[in-house]
């Protein structure tokens, strides 16, 4: 393998990059002198579904893998037993082994459209964390100051609020940091919320393996409502969304998010913000088509775009509408929608109703407790593009 050219290095270290620590200049020097670096990104399988925000680091990891570097995807089967306290105001609920195994399988299926598994190595940190002895843990912990651990923002915030910081949570950055030592990596990739944990790994790599480790953070992304994308907010574009839902959700993002989605979630040639926002609807359509194609293929993306144009642009009612089975009794509209398999939270359903985004047989409903008496063939519309047909 040849040493990377300056042009290729510039491309690798610009797109999908928030920060490189300790400095971009030092890391550039490494890439210009070392033929092949070893890098990884870790994922704690705490949930079964992934959203587009999870893919940004994976895309960056694959950028390095396709450039010929040794890339590792690490599933945190050991760290997940502790639970990552990053950006959390409460402790995480501990997870069972059965849930871990199911989540890993689901994750692999969902990231398959983005990851060439021939170019990456998959490991699990439970293989080395679970067998650690008390002596091992004391040795690892002796390299990091307790004061340093308690300075992390999520801990200090909870302490100020009078909430508890559990002792096992303080172990999380130590255990994640030890991954860098075992894998003996040159680089770790993660979201900006992982910077603290990754810097602990940098310090452990320096003190135990006596060499440098760089940290590359990738930007976080906003959801369909313009707020931080998270499952609790109900604003996610999920990787397992149907093609129609994925296309429609991306079309619903605020225009100001088009440039960040374009840069972080696609490999389309970069365009200036002014160029993308001059004709935002068309730019958003191109964006939605590209992302939907990534996960569902060309034909499904074409069908999703056609569905959007018919139902949203032309306000037509689609022909193939999913049916819901309801009892022959009066129900509140919110109870009806809870049974409609919409893939959103109950609080989100109530919010959309109050905002006037729900209609029953073309009649808008804004009161979540309004009662309807359903009959076969009734059409319910949720938001701009989701329909359900009643079947008693």
PLY file of the C-alpha trace (Angstrom):
ply
format ascii 1.0
element vertex 392
property float x
property float y
property float z
element edge 391
property int vertex1
property int vertex2
end_header
0.00 0.00 0.00
1.28 3.46 -0.90
1.41 6.32 1.57
-1.71 8.47 1.09
-1.39 11.57 -1.03
-1.99 15.00 0.46
-5.18 15.37 -1.59
-6.62 12.08 -0.32
-5.70 12.95 3.25
-7.43 16.34 2.94
-10.60 14.63 1.69
-10.45 12.02 4.46
-10.06 14.59 7.22
-12.60 17.14 6.09
-15.98 15.53 5.38
-17.87 14.16 8.41
-15.23 15.46 10.83
-15.96 17.71 13.82
-12.62 17.63 15.64
-9.29 15.77 15.64
-7.38 15.58 18.92
-4.76 16.45 19.97
-4.39 18.17 16.57
-5.25 17.66 12.94
-1.71 18.61 11.92
-0.14 15.82 14.01
-2.59 13.28 12.63
-1.90 14.39 9.05
1.79 13.83 9.71
1.03 10.27 10.87
-1.01 9.49 7.73
1.77 10.84 5.52
4.42 8.65 7.12
2.59 5.47 8.16
1.29 3.21 5.41
-1.58 1.69 7.39
-3.09 2.80 10.67
-5.42 0.83 12.95
-8.65 2.49 14.02
-11.98 1.60 15.55
-15.39 2.79 16.55
-17.29 1.24 19.42
-21.03 0.71 19.73
-22.86 -0.36 22.86
-25.87 -2.42 21.69
-28.35 -0.84 24.10
-31.25 -0.65 21.64
-32.61 -2.60 18.71
-33.05 0.25 16.23
-30.51 2.59 14.67
-31.21 6.03 13.23
-29.33 8.09 10.66
-27.29 9.79 13.38
-25.67 6.45 14.21
-24.37 6.12 10.66
-22.13 9.19 10.57
-19.25 7.56 12.44
-19.70 4.34 10.47
-19.43 6.26 7.21
-16.22 7.89 8.48
-14.88 4.49 9.54
-15.61 3.13 6.06
-13.86 6.14 4.50
-10.70 4.98 6.25
-11.32 1.31 5.44
-11.73 2.06 1.72
-8.50 4.07 1.88
-6.75 0.84 2.91
-6.54 1.27 6.67
-7.33 -1.42 9.26
-10.83 -0.64 10.52
-12.52 -2.33 13.48
-16.19 -2.24 14.51
-16.31 -2.98 18.21
-19.51 -4.10 19.89
-19.42 -3.16 23.56
-20.61 -6.45 25.01
-18.56 -5.70 28.13
-19.09 -1.94 28.52
-22.82 -2.32 27.88
-23.06 -4.21 31.18
-22.14 -0.91 32.88
-24.07 1.46 30.61
-22.62 4.61 29.03
-23.43 7.65 31.24
-22.55 10.16 28.48
-25.10 12.98 28.14
-27.44 11.26 30.60
-29.15 12.81 33.62
-30.05 9.40 35.08
-28.35 6.03 35.24
-28.98 3.54 32.46
-31.07 0.45 33.07
-28.85 -2.62 33.03
-29.34 -4.91 30.02
-29.56 -8.70 29.75
-27.34 -10.94 27.62
-30.37 -11.97 25.53
-31.07 -8.32 24.72
-27.41 -7.74 23.84
-27.34 -10.68 21.40
-30.60 -9.62 19.74
-29.43 -6.02 19.38
-26.11 -7.00 17.79
-27.89 -9.12 15.19
-30.31 -6.28 14.46
-27.47 -3.77 14.19
-25.56 -5.90 11.69
-28.66 -6.21 9.51
-29.35 -2.47 9.62
-25.80 -1.30 8.83
-25.26 -3.85 6.05
-26.12 -1.32 3.27
-23.30 0.96 4.50
-20.60 -1.45 5.63
-18.45 -3.68 3.46
-17.83 -6.44 5.99
-14.89 -7.68 3.92
-13.05 -4.45 4.74
-13.66 -4.38 8.50
-13.02 -6.61 11.49
-15.78 -7.07 14.07
-14.84 -7.60 17.69
-16.61 -7.66 21.07
-15.00 -6.07 24.11
-16.66 -8.54 26.45
-13.96 -10.97 25.27
-11.34 -9.07 27.29
-13.33 -6.97 29.77
-15.39 -9.74 31.38
-12.30 -11.88 32.29
-10.52 -8.95 33.98
-9.41 -9.71 37.54
-9.60 -7.32 40.46
-5.85 -6.83 40.12
-6.31 -5.89 36.42
-9.04 -3.37 37.19
-6.99 -1.73 39.94
-4.03 -1.45 37.54
-6.18 0.20 34.85
-7.82 2.57 37.35
-4.44 3.61 38.80
-3.72 5.48 35.55
-6.70 7.86 35.76
-7.53 10.48 38.40
-10.88 10.08 40.20
-11.24 13.87 40.11
-10.88 13.73 36.33
-13.73 11.22 36.09
-16.06 13.28 38.27
-15.43 16.41 36.23
-17.44 15.07 33.31
-20.43 17.31 32.66
-23.17 14.69 33.04
-21.84 13.74 36.50
-21.43 17.30 37.78
-24.90 18.19 36.49
-26.47 15.27 38.34
-24.56 16.02 41.53
-25.72 19.66 41.45
-29.29 18.45 41.02
-28.91 16.20 44.04
-29.15 13.04 41.96
-27.04 9.92 42.31
-23.93 9.02 40.33
-23.50 5.28 40.73
-20.00 3.93 41.25
-20.23 1.49 38.32
-20.94 4.45 36.01
-17.54 5.96 36.86
-15.97 2.74 35.59
-17.41 3.13 32.10
-14.79 5.50 30.64
-12.04 3.33 32.14
-13.41 0.21 30.49
-14.02 1.92 27.16
-10.58 3.48 27.36
-9.03 0.07 27.95
-10.37 -1.02 24.55
-7.81 1.31 22.97
-5.04 -0.44 24.91
-6.14 -3.96 23.96
-6.73 -3.07 20.30
-3.56 -0.92 20.32
-5.08 1.58 17.91
-3.81 4.77 16.33
-7.26 6.34 16.12
-10.72 6.12 17.69
-13.83 7.52 16.01
-16.97 8.57 17.87
-19.66 11.19 18.22
-18.96 14.48 19.94
-20.77 13.09 23.00
-18.02 10.46 23.30
-15.09 12.87 23.48
-14.55 12.43 27.23
-14.52 8.62 27.03
-12.22 8.62 24.01
-9.73 10.97 25.68
-9.57 8.63 28.67
-8.62 5.92 26.17
-5.97 8.22 24.73
-4.47 8.67 28.18
-4.51 4.94 28.91
-2.90 4.18 25.54
-0.13 6.65 26.36
0.47 5.38 29.91
0.14 1.63 29.30
1.25 1.11 25.69
3.50 4.18 25.69
2.32 5.53 22.37
-0.08 8.04 20.90
-3.74 7.59 20.04
-5.71 10.19 18.12
-9.40 10.97 18.60
-11.70 11.93 15.74
-15.18 13.15 16.61
-17.99 13.25 14.08
-20.87 15.74 14.28
-24.22 14.88 15.83
-27.30 15.40 13.69
-30.68 17.00 14.23
-33.97 15.19 13.81
-37.09 15.90 11.77
-38.20 18.60 14.23
-34.88 20.46 14.25
-33.89 19.15 17.69
-31.20 16.59 18.59
-32.09 13.27 16.96
-32.99 10.76 19.68
-35.48 7.96 20.16
-37.03 9.69 23.17
-37.89 12.74 21.04
-39.74 10.74 18.37
-37.87 12.69 15.67
-35.71 9.92 14.22
-35.24 8.68 10.70
-34.74 5.00 11.48
-32.63 2.72 9.31
-35.43 0.16 9.28
-38.10 2.70 8.29
-39.99 1.77 5.14
-38.76 3.47 1.98
-41.86 5.68 1.92
-41.45 6.75 5.55
-37.72 7.38 5.15
-38.26 9.53 2.06
-41.14 11.42 3.64
-39.35 12.06 6.93
-36.33 13.52 5.16
-38.61 15.75 3.11
-40.04 17.05 6.39
-36.75 18.27 7.90
-36.30 22.04 8.24
-34.59 23.55 5.19
-31.63 24.75 7.27
-30.66 21.09 7.91
-30.22 20.24 4.22
-26.48 21.15 4.12
-25.58 19.05 7.17
-27.60 16.04 5.96
-26.00 16.41 2.51
-22.46 16.45 3.90
-22.84 13.90 6.70
-25.27 11.32 5.30
-24.37 11.06 1.61
-21.39 10.84 -0.70
-22.96 13.28 -3.16
-20.57 15.99 -4.39
-20.51 18.79 -1.83
-22.39 21.99 -2.61
-22.34 25.36 -0.89
-25.07 26.23 1.59
-26.37 28.99 -0.69
-26.52 26.60 -3.63
-28.51 24.02 -1.66
-30.87 26.55 -0.10
-31.63 28.49 -3.29
-34.04 25.73 -4.30
-34.49 23.82 -1.02
-37.41 21.64 -2.09
-35.53 20.20 -5.06
-32.35 19.80 -3.00
-34.33 18.00 -0.32
-35.85 15.69 -2.91
-32.41 14.75 -4.22
-31.24 14.22 -0.65
-34.25 12.06 0.28
-33.85 9.99 -2.88
-30.14 9.34 -2.28
-30.54 8.30 1.37
-33.56 6.12 0.64
-31.66 4.46 -2.21
-28.77 3.67 0.14
-30.97 1.58 2.42
-33.72 0.31 0.10
-32.29 0.29 -3.41
-33.01 2.25 -6.58
-36.49 0.93 -7.38
-37.81 1.39 -3.86
-36.45 4.96 -3.81
-38.27 5.70 -7.09
-41.52 4.31 -5.68
-41.07 6.28 -2.46
-40.59 9.50 -4.42
-43.68 8.76 -6.51
-45.69 8.08 -3.34
-44.53 11.38 -1.86
-45.40 13.33 -5.00
-48.90 11.82 -5.12
-49.81 12.04 -1.45
-48.06 15.23 -0.37
-47.52 17.35 -3.47
-50.73 16.40 -5.27
-52.70 15.49 -2.11
-53.93 12.21 -3.59
-55.01 9.26 -1.46
-52.80 6.24 -2.24
-54.35 3.02 -3.46
-52.49 0.51 -1.27
-53.20 1.71 2.28
-52.32 -0.46 5.29
-55.43 -1.59 7.13
-56.12 -1.54 10.86
-58.58 -3.82 12.63
-60.83 -1.96 15.07
-63.76 -2.98 17.28
-67.27 -1.88 16.34
-67.46 0.58 19.21
-66.83 4.32 19.61
-63.15 5.11 20.27
-61.15 8.25 20.90
-58.98 9.24 17.96
-55.84 8.78 20.06
-56.87 5.18 20.88
-57.44 4.53 17.18
-53.99 5.87 16.27
-52.29 3.89 19.02
-53.54 0.74 17.26
-52.40 1.92 13.82
-48.73 0.80 14.06
-47.41 4.27 13.20
-43.96 3.66 14.69
-44.06 6.81 16.83
-44.54 7.42 20.54
-47.91 8.10 22.13
-46.76 11.60 23.07
-45.88 12.25 19.43
-49.32 11.03 18.33
-50.98 13.44 20.76
-48.74 16.28 19.58
-49.60 15.72 15.89
-53.33 15.63 16.71
-53.16 18.92 18.61
-51.19 20.50 15.74
-53.97 19.63 13.29
-52.02 16.89 11.53
-54.72 14.21 11.78
-57.87 13.82 9.70
-60.66 11.26 9.68
-62.41 10.94 6.30
-60.93 14.34 5.31
-62.19 16.02 8.51
-59.43 17.46 10.67
-59.34 16.43 14.33
-57.43 18.47 16.92
-58.78 16.99 20.18
-57.02 13.73 21.15
-60.10 12.66 23.15
-62.60 13.23 20.32
-64.66 10.09 19.83
-65.28 8.51 16.46
-67.40 5.52 15.48
-65.33 3.67 12.87
-66.72 1.69 9.97
-65.01 -0.34 7.28
-63.43 1.81 4.60
-62.84 4.88 6.76
-59.59 6.67 5.92
-57.35 8.09 8.63
-54.50 10.42 7.71
-51.61 11.03 10.13
-49.25 13.83 9.21
-48.76 14.60 5.52
-48.14 11.14 4.11
-49.29 8.34 6.45
-52.65 6.72 5.80
-54.61 3.89 7.40
-57.84 2.23 6.26
-60.30 0.86 8.81
-61.31 -2.78 8.53
-63.89 -3.92 11.11
0 1
1 2
2 3
3 4
4 5
5 6
6 7
7 8
8 9
9 10
10 11
11 12
12 13
13 14
14 15
15 16
16 17
17 18
18 19
19 20
20 21
21 22
22 23
23 24
24 25
25 26
26 27
27 28
28 29
29 30
30 31
31 32
32 33
33 34
34 35
35 36
36 37
37 38
38 39
39 40
40 41
41 42
42 43
43 44
44 45
45 46
46 47
47 48
48 49
49 50
50 51
51 52
52 53
53 54
54 55
55 56
56 57
57 58
58 59
59 60
60 61
61 62
62 63
63 64
64 65
65 66
66 67
67 68
68 69
69 70
70 71
71 72
72 73
73 74
74 75
75 76
76 77
77 78
78 79
79 80
80 81
81 82
82 83
83 84
84 85
85 86
86 87
87 88
88 89
89 90
90 91
91 92
92 93
93 94
94 95
95 96
96 97
97 98
98 99
99 100
100 101
101 102
102 103
103 104
104 105
105 106
106 107
107 108
108 109
109 110
110 111
111 112
112 113
113 114
114 115
115 116
116 117
117 118
118 119
119 120
120 121
121 122
122 123
123 124
124 125
125 126
126 127
127 128
128 129
129 130
130 131
131 132
132 133
133 134
134 135
135 136
136 137
137 138
138 139
139 140
140 141
141 142
142 143
143 144
144 145
145 146
146 147
147 148
148 149
149 150
150 151
151 152
152 153
153 154
154 155
155 156
156 157
157 158
158 159
159 160
160 161
161 162
162 163
163 164
164 165
165 166
166 167
167 168
168 169
169 170
170 171
171 172
172 173
173 174
174 175
175 176
176 177
177 178
178 179
179 180
180 181
181 182
182 183
183 184
184 185
185 186
186 187
187 188
188 189
189 190
190 191
191 192
192 193
193 194
194 195
195 196
196 197
197 198
198 199
199 200
200 201
201 202
202 203
203 204
204 205
205 206
206 207
207 208
208 209
209 210
210 211
211 212
212 213
213 214
214 215
215 216
216 217
217 218
218 219
219 220
220 221
221 222
222 223
223 224
224 225
225 226
226 227
227 228
228 229
229 230
230 231
231 232
232 233
233 234
234 235
235 236
236 237
237 238
238 239
239 240
240 241
241 242
242 243
243 244
244 245
245 246
246 247
247 248
248 249
249 250
250 251
251 252
252 253
253 254
254 255
255 256
256 257
257 258
258 259
259 260
260 261
261 262
262 263
263 264
264 265
265 266
266 267
267 268
268 269
269 270
270 271
271 272
272 273
273 274
274 275
275 276
276 277
277 278
278 279
279 280
280 281
281 282
282 283
283 284
284 285
285 286
286 287
287 288
288 289
289 290
290 291
291 292
292 293
293 294
294 295
295 296
296 297
297 298
298 299
299 300
300 301
301 302
302 303
303 304
304 305
305 306
306 307
307 308
308 309
309 310
310 311
311 312
312 313
313 314
314 315
315 316
316 317
317 318
318 319
319 320
320 321
321 322
322 323
323 324
324 325
325 326
326 327
327 328
328 329
329 330
330 331
331 332
332 333
333 334
334 335
335 336
336 337
337 338
338 339
339 340
340 341
341 342
342 343
343 344
344 345
345 346
346 347
347 348
348 349
349 350
350 351
351 352
352 353
353 354
354 355
355 356
356 357
357 358
358 359
359 360
360 361
361 362
362 363
363 364
364 365
365 366
366 367
367 368
368 369
369 370
370 371
371 372
372 373
373 374
374 375
375 376
376 377
377 378
378 379
379 380
380 381
381 382
382 383
383 384
384 385
385 386
386 387
387 388
388 389
389 390
390 391
